[in-house]
């Protein structure tokens, strides 16, 4: 019943993805032990790292870009399941569920 589909961009470097995301409302990087997501704008970008998480350089890059760090909870999720949980949580908080 959705009226639109989320935009999936082609594979690119992490730095390029951060640069492209400047035009998007809110930007989040999923990071264990960060606060949980409590609110979101109508448009957002969620950066989901590989198995094992983001590198220290990538996290520093998100700090420099002022990307908010969030957690999806106490469980460590696999790279292929984290996007599903992230989108579901964003929809729930934004009132789409």
Phi, psi and omega in degrees: 000008179287150177266350178210161177252148175299146178279126175250119182270156177299160177302134180206170179292158181298318179299317178296320179297319177297318180296317180296327187284356181302331182277358182266146184307288182247148179231131182232143170242130181281123185217125177303148178068012173271166177297158177279158180289130181244334177206161179210159176275180181290343179226137180205164175236132178243122179263120184244120186280177178282174173307134181092350175090180179284154176285164177300321178297319179294318178296318176300319178299319178293326176298315180295329181270000180057047176268128182290137177267133177225163177239151175263011179123188187286338182277143173271121184262154176287156183301328182277341179262336180302319179299323180295315179294317181299313180296319179298316180295317178298318178296318180298312183291325181278000175089011180279348176248000000 
